[in-house]
């Protein structure tokens, strides 16, 4: 049987370590098919860009935020997939734009 508490604790520890590291941050925005906007903060880890904070602003104006402090809820969760800005439909944005949405 899988120890879900241990896996969750390890996942939280991984994302927290990335978030608390002094690594450069990369910020992106993505529009989805439903008219929502996704705001992403990522850091490099082992040659990949890992999302450490993710905010979804729905077309109805609802904001859902995910990070190591809140991995998931009934609306979704922090992605566990690395991103490739040159392949994924992402727009680079300034850190201030991300923070404005994140702290809303």
C-alpha positions, -999 to 999 in steps of 0.1 A, spaced: 0 0 0 12 35 -9 19 58 20 0 89 7 10 111 37 47 104 31 43 112 -7 24 144 1 51 154 26 79 148 1 60 167 -26 55 197 -3 91 196 8 103 195 -29 82 225 -40 89 244 -8 127 240 -13 124 252 -49 103 282 -37 127 292 -9 158 288 -30 175 319 -44 171 307 -79 160 332 -107 122 332 -113 105 330 -146 69 342 -151 44 333 -177 8 337 -187 -14 314 -207 -50 318 -219 -72 287 -219 -100 277 -242 -127 288 -216 -114 324 -215 -95 320 -183 -59 331 -177 -32 311 -160 -3 328 -143 28 307 -136 60 312 -116 88 287 -124 124 279 -114 150 258 -131 156 224 -115 178 197 -131 175 213 -166 137 218 -165 114 247 -156 93 236 -127 62 256 -118 63 265 -81 33 289 -81 2 288 -103 -28 311 -103 -59 305 -124 -82 335 -131 -114 320 -145 -135 338 -171 -160 343 -142 -134 362 -122 -126 334 -97 -90 331 -86 -75 297 -76 -39 297 -63 -16 267 -59 19 263 -44 36 241 -18 13 258 8 -19 247 -11 -12 219 -36 -48 211 -46 -85 216 -40 -118 208 -57 -109 232 -86 -75 218 -95 -40 217 -83 -4 226 -89 9 210 -120 36 184 -116 47 187 -153 77 207 -163 71 235 -188 90 242 -221 83 279 -230 96 274 -265 71 246 -271 42 254 -248 19 284 -257 32 306 -229 37 344 -229 66 357 -208 54 384 -183 71 406 -158 73 394 -122 52 424 -111 23 412 -133 24 378 -117 26 392 -82 -3 415 -88 -25 385 -97 -10 362 -70 -16 387 -42 -51 397 -54 
